[in-house]
Amino acid sequence: MKVTRNLLITLGVTLHAALTMSSVMAATPANSNASTEARAVLDYIVHNVSGSKMLSSVHDQNGEFVVWGVGKDYASGYVTNKTGKYSAIRGNELASLNHSGDFTTYRNNMLQTLVNDAKNYWASGGLTTLTWHQSYPTSPLPEKNEYCWVKNWSGYNETVTPGTTKYNALITDLDRMAGYLKQLRDAKVPILFRPYHEMNGDWFWWGNNPTNYKKLWNIIYNRYTGYHGLNNLIWIWSPWQDSNVETLKSYYPGNDKVDIIGCDSYYGDFPAGDYNAFSNLSTTYGKPIALAEVGKYPSPTIMANQPKWCWAMMWGYYCDDDDTALLNHYNATRTITRDELPGFQASALSRTGWVGYNASHNRSNLSRMWDGNSATFWQTGTPQAAGQFFQIDMGSPQNFKSIVLETSSNAPNDYPRSCEAWVSANAVNWTKVATVTGNNQKTTLSFSNQTARYVMVKQNGAASNWWSVAELNIYR
């Protein structure tokens, strides 16, 4: 959040026609070990939201609201009271915003409450996004909001240099916060995680320095994915609004460390130039885009003319500024509220009674995919080629929304280079429900909820490796 956000200026720009969606939009997480739930959420955003729908969203920033005396959950409560609907995505803040007094106790209580709230919102069918106004390393009070506002910080170089005092302080702060995020990982709660936002501005200590910023992003990404195993995080890189594509690109950390591109937009009526720039990034990098922070909700007209935005998160300060815009946004046909989400809480179907129905190769070995032994596997015994397939009879009609294939550690590169999921009630008439490009040992095919007895996975890629599957699970 920038200090001058309350100066919302209407520019009255003319909106251009939306750019077409990239044909290579990535539904595969940057983190190859991403959880099943994180994969399902990202897949849904890419295939079911981008280009056609917009997830409703509001930021609660509970710590600061409580200090103001307006009560916990003020923003989300206000939206629900006015619209009668719950937001699909609820935002919250990892920093303890401007609190005085017994800071350590307050911070710990606030963060634990945040964890519990995220668990409860997930159980209720909703998603949570977390922002972090992180204090500069070695600041007097870690996670106290006022210490994030430092222009052109003199300690930036040291912070991103391993072995220095400030680098070690940064790691300590990251590790402290990881303890809370691990609770969400262990509860299988995916988080739309948005650290170090608005880096192309000069108001945060991590801003206005592309070289150091990319080093900083690498540090937090590697620490949280590699060291702490926070595989429930969906990584959002979120610059301040800008129509200069090259400036934005100079801060981009890389496709292997970003899942979604955000835009914090407060000035003007969602300028077409900004949208075109971020749409360009979406096409270039193959990532979905979202209005990660806004000071007002986009109108149905803007939603239609700028269709790639996947959500617009109202910053809590402004939730009660314009009830008409709020109602128009939540009642728009493109808007998805919490009750309309598909339900991402995956649970595996029982594999008891499954039968290998048919296959292009080695039909008799299909049962190895559900014997619970990752050392045994079904394989084609020949290089991957389009048309290879296997079919499973689950014994009776089942409701499900994802299929997960895992290769054996003995043959990690035998994952399908590209494959399709098909379903059928009778093994005669088949419907294709998903296509995915594989790039690691676990391949997830996600789709809208299906009811079917038979499942087929068909190869449509090619590789010198054989195609093998050690474990097959289907999730409702």
Secondary structure, 3 states (H helix, E strand, C coil): CCCCCCCCCCCCCCCCCCCCCCCCCCCCCCCCCCCHHHHHHHHHHHHHHCCCCEEEEEECCHHHHHHHCCCCCHHHHHHHHHHCCCECEEEEECCECCCCCCHHHHHHHHHHHHHHHHHHHHHCCCEEEEEECCCCCCCCCCCEHHHHCCCCCCCHHHHCCCCCHHHHHHHHHHHHHHHHHHHHHHCCCCEEEEECCCCCCCCCCCCCCHHHHHHHHHHHHHHHHHHCCCCCEEEEECCECCCCHHHHHCCCCCHHHCCEEEEEECCCCCCHHHHHHHHHHHHHHCCCEEEEEECCCCCHHHHHHCCCEEEEEECHHHCCCCHHHHHHHHCCCCEEEHHHCCCCCCCECCCCCCEEEEECCCHHHHHHHHCCCCCCCEEEEEEECCCCEEEEEEEEEEEEEEEEEECCCCCCCCCCCCEEEEEECCCCCEEEEEEECCCCCEEEEEEEEEEEEEEEEEECCCEEEEEEECEEEEEC
